Amino acid sequence: MKYLLIVVNGLIMLSCKLALKVPEFKTAKTELEEQVLGDWYRVDDDLVLFSTVRSGSSPHGEADPVAMARLNQKFNKDDLEELKNLGVLGEQQDGLIGFVPSQRSGYEGKDPAVQRLARIVLREENEDRQVLWRDRLGKDSAHELTLEQVRATWAASQRKLCKPGQWYQDTENQWLKK
């Protein structure tokens, strides 16, 4: 009799469980998960513009060269900092980025990928700086600054922004480590 009650009780519980529908739980995906899985379609205009910096084209027609230069600088910022930290690139006294002589920095330059990246970042950063300098000169009708003054001011501010271990040229063209 005892076993019969256990079997009947088990059958009743099983039938109740089958009769009840267990709700389905759905978890919200993060934006990253949605992007990876393909459910996320919203792409911000800045991101589209940012992704086209290297290609030189813009989805919105011709872009403002100053805005593109600033955006490109943001894009290259991490690479530029890493190359400065390695001693490959440094701030020159003329306001441009330059290769630090290997005998000064101790960087041998044996990695071709680093050298290739350094050439790209150097070219792009120097082009971007020149665009910004020309823009500054165009906006300064009252003070009549010269390009040399703008470059010298830029170079001085960049020297101050150098982090410890990074290289820069002083006004005498000597490479110094901060």
N, C-alpha and C positions, 0 to 999 in steps of 0.2 A: 504494500500500500504506500509505503514511504517513497519507494522508487517511482510509483505511478504519479504521485504528487509532484515530484521533481521533474518528470518528463512533461506533464501537463503545464506546469509553471514555465518551463523552458519554451514550450510551443506557444504559449500566450505571449511571452516576451518577444519571441521571434516575429510573431504576427503583428504585434504592436510596432515593432521596429520597421517592418516592411511597410506598414500603413502610413507611418510618419515620413514626411519628406524632409530630409536634412537640407537646410539652406546652403547654397553655394557661396563661398566667400571669394571676392575678387579683390586683389590688392592693387593699389595704384602704383603705376610705374613712375620712376623718376624720369626727368627730361632726357637724361643720358641714355637710359634704357630704351625710351621711346625712339630716340635718334638711331640707336644701334639696331633696334628691331624694325625700324621703318615706319613707325606709327606717328612720327612727329614731323610735321610739314612746315611749321612756322620757322622762317629763317629771317633773322633781323637784317635790315638794310646795311648796317655797319659791318656785319659779318660777311655779307656778299661783297661789299667793297673791299674789306680786309682780305678776302680770299683771292681777289683779282689783282692785288698789288704787284706780285711777281710777274703776272702775265702782261701787265701794262695796259690792259683794257678795262673798261668800266661798264657795268650793266646800265648805267644811267647816262650814257653819252660821255662827253669829255668832262673829266673831273677837274676840280680846282687843283692846280699843281702844288700849292702850299699845303692843302689838306692831304693830298696824296703823299707828299714828302713827310709830313708829321706821322701819318699812318704807317708809312714804310719804316720810319725810325722806331715806332712802337713794335713793329713786326720783327725788326732786327735787334732790338735792345738786348735780349737775353744772349744771343750769339755774340754780340759786340762785347758785352760784359765778360763772357767766358773767354773770349780771345784776348781781352785785356788782362784777365787774371792769369792766363797762361804765359803772358809776356810776348805774345805774337804781335799784337797791335797796341799802339799808345797814342796819346794826344800830342800832336805836333804844335810848335809855337805859332804856326800860321792859322790855327783853328781847324785844320783837317786831321783826319786819322792817318797814321802812317805805320809802316812796319818798324818794329823795334829791332835794331841790329842784334843778331843772335849772340854776338860776343858780349853784348851788354846784358841781355835778359837771361842768357843761359838756355834759351829754348832752341833745341837742335833743328826743329822743323822737319823731322823725318816722316811725319804722317801726311801723305798727300791729300787726304780728305780735309784735314785741318787747314792746310795751305790753300786748297780750293775754296773752302768756306771763307777764309780770311780775305782772299782776293775779291770775292763777291760782296762781302759785308763792307769792306773798305771802299770799293767803288760806289756801292749804293749809298752808304752813309755820307761820303764826301759829296756826291751829287745832291742828296737831300739837304745837306747843310748849305750848299751854294744856292739852292732854290730859296731857302729860308732867308739867307743873307740878302739876296736880290729883292725879296719881298719887303724886308725891313728897310732897305734903302729906298724903295718906292714909296713907302709910307712916311718917310722922314723928310718932308720938304722944309720944315722950319729949322732944323739943326744942321742940315746939309752934311750929314756924315759921309765919310768916304768908306769904300769897301775895306780898306786896310784897318780903319778904326773899328768897324763892325767885327772883322775877323779877330783883331787883337782882344776885343772885349769878350768875344765868344771863347777864344783860347784861354783867357784868364779864368772865366767861369768854369770851363771844363777841367782845368787844372785843379781848381778847388773841389770839384766833384769826384776827382779820382779817389778810389778807395786804396787803403794800404796794400802795397804789393804791386800796384799798377804803375805803368811807366808814362812819363810825359816829358816834353822838351821844355826847357826854360827859355827865357828870351835870348839866351846866348846859343841856342840850338844844341845844348847838352842834354842827353837823355838821363833822367833821374828817376829813381824809384821812390814812390811815396811810402 
